[in-house]
Amino acid sequence: MSIMTINTSGPICSAAILNKNNTMYYEENTLHNQHSESLFRIIHSLLEQSHQSYDTITNLAVVVGPGSFTGVRVGISAAQGIHLASKVTLHGISTLEIQAYLTLNSGKIKDKEILSVIEVSQKHIYSQKFNHKLVALTKIQIFDKNNYSTYLPNITPITSDNLNAKTAALLYKYKLENNLPILNPTPIYFNTI
């Protein structure tokens, strides 16, 4: 199994390849608003480093949001193009799932529910609840940022800089190995929930 993941949902444009030997290849571009210009440069560099080609990638996942409207579209469009050209299996991963995966692997949660809360705009936060095996218990919900504590009392949002393609690759592998539900590569926007 060889996995490629793409994440353009936030300020960082990143891609990763996790090969069958569990060797991770990862690159990112931190330049703001450069996702469409840098994504395929990053992907081609990773393919070269990992001695892979589009035809040898067996699973492709793209982060579908919630996140930057334009960024999410860039990543999904690129992933759909790769999928159409190579017939690789394509799935989506949400940023809320990535955050829950990071929380699960932090060792702070054991047999408890995980509530992912992500701020993606000045007005709204998104949340979703998962069990300790990363199965979604709720649909994604949107709350007004100024009064989310009314709906989510006693919650302290945890932030992470690791919502990148490397973590998405590890999560995707975990989901495949544990037969967890996989998302469609459909964008998660304010008006699609």
N, C-alpha and C positions, 0 to 999 in steps of 0.2 A: 504494500500500500504506500503510495506516494501522494502527499497532501500539499496543495497550494492554497494559501489564504490571502485575501486582499482586504485591507481596511483603509478606507478613505473617509470614514464617517466623522472624523474630528480634525484637529489642526495638523496631525501628522499623517502623511501618506506612507503606508507601509505594506509590505508583502513578505510572505514567508513560504519556504518549502521545507516540509518535514519528510525525509525519505524513509524507505523501508527499514533502514538501520537505526532509525530515531535520531539521525543527525539533522540539526536545525540550521537552516540558512535563512538569514533575515537581513533586510535592508529597510531603511526609512529615509524620508526627506522631511525635514522640519520647516522648510520654507513655506510661509503662509500663502494660500491660494495658488499652489503650484501642482496640485494633484494630477490634473489631466496632462500636464507637461512631463511629469516625472514618473508616473506609474509604470508605463511600459519599459522605460529605461531600467527601473528597478527590477521588474519581472525578468527582463532579458539577462540582466546581470546575475540574478539568482539562478536562472536556468543554466547559465554557463558555469557558475561556481559549483553547482550540484550535479553537473553532468547529466541533466535532464533535458527533456524537450516537452512541448505541449502534448505530444502523443504518449509520453511515459507517465504523465501525471494521471493518477487514477481518481482522485477526489479533489474538487475545487469548492471552496466556500468563500463567500463574500459577506462582510459585515453590512447589514441592511438597516442599521439605525437602532434606536433613535440617534440622531446626530445631525450634522450639517446637511441641509437640503441638497445643495449642489454636490458636496462630497459624496453623499450616499449614491446619487445618480451616476457620478463618475465611476465609482467602484462597481456598481451593478452592471453598468453598460460594458465595462471592460470584461467582467466575468462572463457576461452573456455572449460577448464576442468570442472569447476563448472556448466557451462551451459549444457554440455553433460550429466553430472551425475544427475542434478536436473531438467532439462528442463526449468529453469528460463529464462525469456526474457533477451537477452543480446544486449547492444548497446555500441557505442563508444562515447567518448567526447574528443575534442581536447583541448590542452593547450591554443590555441588561443581563443577558446570559453570561457574557464575559466577566462582568463584575461579580455575579454570583459564583462563578467558577473560581475567581481569585479569592473570594471570601471563603469558599469551601476549602481551598488549598492553603489558606493562611493558618489553619489549625485552631482557629478561634471558634469555629462552629463544629459541633459534633451532634448529630442526630437532632438538629434543630432546623426550623424554617429560616430561609434567607430572604430578606426583602431588599431587592436592588432598587436604588433610587439614583437617578441620573438627571442632572440639570443640563439641558441642551439649548435653552434660550433664556432671555432675561425675564420671561413671563411664566414659563412652565417647567415643571419637572415631570419625569416619567418614572413609573414604578411597576414592579412585577414581583410576585412572591414565588419562591421555589422551595421544594423540599430538600432534604440533605443529600439527595442523589441527583439534583439538578433537573427534576421534572417540574415544569411550570404548574403552579397551583392556581394562578389567576391569569386573566388576560392582562395585557399592558394597560395601565391606567395613566391618565394625565391629570395633574393637579396644578392649580394656580400657585406659583412660587411663594407668594406673600402669605398664603394661609394653608399650606400643605400640612402643617402640624395639627390642624383641626381634623384632618382625615387620617394622618399618620402620627399619632401621638407617641412620644418617647422615642423618636427616631433621630439618630444622629447620622447624617449621610457620610459614608466613607468614600473618599475619593482615591483614585489611583491613576498613575501615569502609565500603567501597563495595559491599557485597553488598545492593544496593537495587534498586528497580524501574527506575531509570534505566539501570544497568548491565545488568539483565535485558533491557531493550528493545534495547540495542545488541547483546547476545549473540543474542537471538532473530532480529534482522535478519540478523546474520552467518550464523546457522544456515540461515535461509530462502534467502539468496543463494548459499550454498555447498552446498545440498542435503544438509545434514547430518541425521542421524537426530534425530527430535523425540520427546520423552517424552510419554506419556499424562499427563493431569492426575490422577494417582493419588498419594496422599501417601506419602512415604518416612518410615516410622517404624521403630523398632527391630524390631518384630515383622513387618514386611512385607518384610524383606530376606532 
